[in-house]
Amino acid sequence: MIHSNLNLSSLPECNFEVRYVDSVLLNPCAEYQRLLRMGKVAKIAANFSEYIANEPKVSYRDGRFYVFDGQNTVEARRTCNGGKDVTIRCKVFYGLTKEDEATLFAIQTGNATCLTAGERLRANLVAENPDALYFVGITSNAGVEFAYIDRCNCYHPDGKEEKT
């Protein structure tokens, strides 16, 4: 087994398989996932190559596939397929809860876009991270409220583009 320096002791045993999933079945979890970034999607699609593409990381939970790392790549693959759904090779994890997915989203590394402080905090709150819950509790008591999104051109899963 490969060892990790990340403290993931709260997660279940790592159970996954690499399999092909139709993109129509791949869903982001809006509670912890950031909004789709169409500029990033266009950039990925313009330079897309299977030689360097990573498989989206997906959790199979409650009979559905939830993307917790790679939603922009999924959309870029659709873009490369003329905007139509396409079968995508994914790393599919089993036995994760929504909170586990949020934890993994919050600590994702690699070539992913760095999370803003608000995005990381929101994901850690969904993951029920005790430090995040404590932080929000004490700062809320002091009268501070948080915006859990960043200020960018964002895309809603229902197809609406929004400037926040």
Contacts in CASP RR format, 6 or more apart in sequence:
PFRMAT RR
TARGET T0000
AUTHOR 0000-0000-0000
METHOD contacts of the structure
MODEL  1
MIHSNLNLSSLPECNFEVRYVDSVLLNPCAEYQRLLRMGKVAKIAANFSE
YIANEPKVSYRDGRFYVFDGQNTVEARRTCNGGKDVTIRCKVFYGLTKED
EATLFAIQTGNATCLTAGERLRANLVAENPDALYFVGITSNAGVEFAYID
RCNCYHPDGKEEKT
6 107 0 8 1.000
8 103 0 8 1.000
10 100 0 8 1.000
10 103 0 8 1.000
11 96 0 8 1.000
11 100 0 8 1.000
11 103 0 8 1.000
11 104 0 8 1.000
12 95 0 8 1.000
12 96 0 8 1.000
12 100 0 8 1.000
14 93 0 8 1.000
15 93 0 8 1.000
15 94 0 8 1.000
15 95 0 8 1.000
16 91 0 8 1.000
16 92 0 8 1.000
16 93 0 8 1.000
16 94 0 8 1.000
17 91 0 8 1.000
17 92 0 8 1.000
17 94 0 8 1.000
18 55 0 8 1.000
18 89 0 8 1.000
18 90 0 8 1.000
18 91 0 8 1.000
18 92 0 8 1.000
19 89 0 8 1.000
19 90 0 8 1.000
19 92 0 8 1.000
20 87 0 8 1.000
20 88 0 8 1.000
20 89 0 8 1.000
20 90 0 8 1.000
21 58 0 8 1.000
21 65 0 8 1.000
21 87 0 8 1.000
21 88 0 8 1.000
21 90 0 8 1.000
21 92 0 8 1.000
22 85 0 8 1.000
22 86 0 8 1.000
22 87 0 8 1.000
22 88 0 8 1.000
23 74 0 8 1.000
23 77 0 8 1.000
23 78 0 8 1.000
23 85 0 8 1.000
23 86 0 8 1.000
23 87 0 8 1.000
23 88 0 8 1.000
24 85 0 8 1.000
25 64 0 8 1.000
25 65 0 8 1.000
26 56 0 8 1.000
26 58 0 8 1.000
26 65 0 8 1.000
26 67 0 8 1.000
26 71 0 8 1.000
26 74 0 8 1.000
26 88 0 8 1.000
26 90 0 8 1.000
27 64 0 8 1.000
27 65 0 8 1.000
27 66 0 8 1.000
27 67 0 8 1.000
27 157 0 8 1.000
28 36 0 8 1.000
28 66 0 8 1.000
28 67 0 8 1.000
28 71 0 8 1.000
28 157 0 8 1.000
29 66 0 8 1.000
29 67 0 8 1.000
29 68 0 8 1.000
29 98 0 8 1.000
29 101 0 8 1.000
29 102 0 8 1.000
30 157 0 8 1.000
31 98 0 8 1.000
31 102 0 8 1.000
31 126 0 8 1.000
32 68 0 8 1.000
32 98 0 8 1.000
32 101 0 8 1.000
32 102 0 8 1.000
32 105 0 8 1.000
32 106 0 8 1.000
32 122 0 8 1.000
32 123 0 8 1.000
32 126 0 8 1.000
32 127 0 8 1.000
33 67 0 8 1.000
33 68 0 8 1.000
33 71 0 8 1.000
33 105 0 8 1.000
34 115 0 8 1.000
34 119 0 8 1.000
34 149 0 8 1.000
34 150 0 8 1.000
34 154 0 8 1.000
35 149 0 8 1.000
35 154 0 8 1.000
35 155 0 8 1.000
35 156 0 8 1.000
35 157 0 8 1.000
35 162 0 8 1.000
36 71 0 8 1.000
36 72 0 8 1.000
36 75 0 8 1.000
36 154 0 8 1.000
36 155 0 8 1.000
36 156 0 8 1.000
36 157 0 8 1.000
37 72 0 8 1.000
37 113 0 8 1.000
37 152 0 8 1.000
37 153 0 8 1.000
37 154 0 8 1.000
37 155 0 8 1.000
38 75 0 8 1.000
38 153 0 8 1.000
38 155 0 8 1.000
38 161 0 8 1.000
39 153 0 8 1.000
40 72 0 8 1.000
40 113 0 8 1.000
41 72 0 8 1.000
41 75 0 8 1.000
41 76 0 8 1.000
41 79 0 8 1.000
42 76 0 8 1.000
42 79 0 8 1.000
44 72 0 8 1.000
44 73 0 8 1.000
44 76 0 8 1.000
45 76 0 8 1.000
45 77 0 8 1.000
45 79 0 8 1.000
45 80 0 8 1.000
48 76 0 8 1.000
48 77 0 8 1.000
48 80 0 8 1.000
53 73 0 8 1.000
53 77 0 8 1.000
54 70 0 8 1.000
54 73 0 8 1.000
54 111 0 8 1.000
55 88 0 8 1.000
55 89 0 8 1.000
55 90 0 8 1.000
55 91 0 8 1.000
56 67 0 8 1.000
56 69 0 8 1.000
56 70 0 8 1.000
56 71 0 8 1.000
56 73 0 8 1.000
56 74 0 8 1.000
56 88 0 8 1.000
56 90 0 8 1.000
56 91 0 8 1.000
57 67 0 8 1.000
57 68 0 8 1.000
57 69 0 8 1.000
57 70 0 8 1.000
57 90 0 8 1.000
57 91 0 8 1.000
57 93 0 8 1.000
57 104 0 8 1.000
58 65 0 8 1.000
58 66 0 8 1.000
58 67 0 8 1.000
58 68 0 8 1.000
58 90 0 8 1.000
58 91 0 8 1.000
58 92 0 8 1.000
58 93 0 8 1.000
59 65 0 8 1.000
59 66 0 8 1.000
59 68 0 8 1.000
59 92 0 8 1.000
59 93 0 8 1.000
59 94 0 8 1.000
59 95 0 8 1.000
59 96 0 8 1.000
59 100 0 8 1.000
59 101 0 8 1.000
60 66 0 8 1.000
60 92 0 8 1.000
60 93 0 8 1.000
60 94 0 8 1.000
60 95 0 8 1.000
61 95 0 8 1.000
61 96 0 8 1.000
61 97 0 8 1.000
61 98 0 8 1.000
61 101 0 8 1.000
65 90 0 8 1.000
65 92 0 8 1.000
66 98 0 8 1.000
66 101 0 8 1.000
67 74 0 8 1.000
68 101 0 8 1.000
68 102 0 8 1.000
68 104 0 8 1.000
68 105 0 8 1.000
68 108 0 8 1.000
69 104 0 8 1.000
69 105 0 8 1.000
69 108 0 8 1.000
69 112 0 8 1.000
70 112 0 8 1.000
72 113 0 8 1.000
74 88 0 8 1.000
77 86 0 8 1.000
77 88 0 8 1.000
78 84 0 8 1.000
78 85 0 8 1.000
78 86 0 8 1.000
80 86 0 8 1.000
96 104 0 8 1.000
98 126 0 8 1.000
99 126 0 8 1.000
99 127 0 8 1.000
99 128 0 8 1.000
100 127 0 8 1.000
102 123 0 8 1.000
102 124 0 8 1.000
102 126 0 8 1.000
102 127 0 8 1.000
103 123 0 8 1.000
103 124 0 8 1.000
103 127 0 8 1.000
103 129 0 8 1.000
105 123 0 8 1.000
106 115 0 8 1.000
106 120 0 8 1.000
106 123 0 8 1.000
106 124 0 8 1.000
106 127 0 8 1.000
106 129 0 8 1.000
108 115 0 8 1.000
115 123 0 8 1.000
116 149 0 8 1.000
116 150 0 8 1.000
118 146 0 8 1.000
118 147 0 8 1.000
118 148 0 8 1.000
118 149 0 8 1.000
118 150 0 8 1.000
119 148 0 8 1.000
119 149 0 8 1.000
119 150 0 8 1.000
121 132 0 8 1.000
121 135 0 8 1.000
121 136 0 8 1.000
121 146 0 8 1.000
121 148 0 8 1.000
122 148 0 8 1.000
122 149 0 8 1.000
124 131 0 8 1.000
124 132 0 8 1.000
125 132 0 8 1.000
125 133 0 8 1.000
125 136 0 8 1.000
125 148 0 8 1.000
136 146 0 8 1.000
139 146 0 8 1.000
149 164 0 8 1.000
150 164 0 8 1.000
151 164 0 8 1.000
152 164 0 8 1.000
153 161 0 8 1.000
153 162 0 8 1.000
153 163 0 8 1.000
154 161 0 8 1.000
154 162 0 8 1.000
154 163 0 8 1.000
154 164 0 8 1.000
155 161 0 8 1.000
155 162 0 8 1.000
156 162 0 8 1.000
END
